[in-house]
Amino acid sequence: MREPGSRAPRPGDGRHRGARRRQPPGGRGQPRAPVAGTGGRSHRTGQRSGDRRHRCGAGLSRPVRPSARAVLVEENRVLLNHLRHESVGDFFELPGGGIRPGETLRQAVARETREETGYSVEVHELLWARDYIAANHEFAHISPPGLHAVDLLFRCTLAGPAVAEPHEIDNHQIGVEWIEVARLAEVRLHPLAIVPALQAFLADRTVLRPIYLGDVS
């Protein structure tokens, strides 16, 4: 059992024991190739798909990727994934990730948080949304070409005090930590734009604020 006010256990060898490490889309270190047109006819218009390329975003390397993430604050600490990349060093992210077919946003948040951190959570209202267009930001050189993600950030609470071992972690994840809200500006948190938004929200939860944070890293 792990108390929310304490630091989450970190594996001594830089890995979570028993946790399966997720591979990036497309396999080991390789971005998934975009789905090529089949040359068949459109179900809606009867036109060949190749005839409509100028109206279908041809040339885009991949579709926009939606993800859902948890904003979990307990005792004025935020639960974050600790990641390490050989090119950029250490940084932190909110738990969460991609949405499976047939899965609601709330279900995705709960599943991803449990897989990556071991915590079971109750998922509440949507707090913020943000774009992440990799080419515009610091991590462009380590991101798949053409990456454009949309993150939906939900307020969460712990469903109970018990915590299990994470069993499916991000490719570069080395641990899980509770970081004090007052220290968020000191750590390398992505998206950094969440820091003032979260501080304002915790100061007065009754005030309506913009949900969309913009294209931020």
Secondary structure, 3 states (H helix, E strand, C coil): CCCCCCCCCCCCCCCCCCCEECCCCCCCCCCCCCCCCCCCECCCCCCEHHHHHHHCCCCCCCCCEEEEEEEEEECCEEEEEEEEECCCEEEEECCEEECCCCCCHHHHHHHHHHHHHCEEEEEEEEEEEEEEEHHHCCCHHHCCCCCEEEEEEEEEEEEEEEECCCCEECCCEEEEEEEEHHHHHHCCEECCCHHHHHHHHHHCCCCCCCCEEEECC
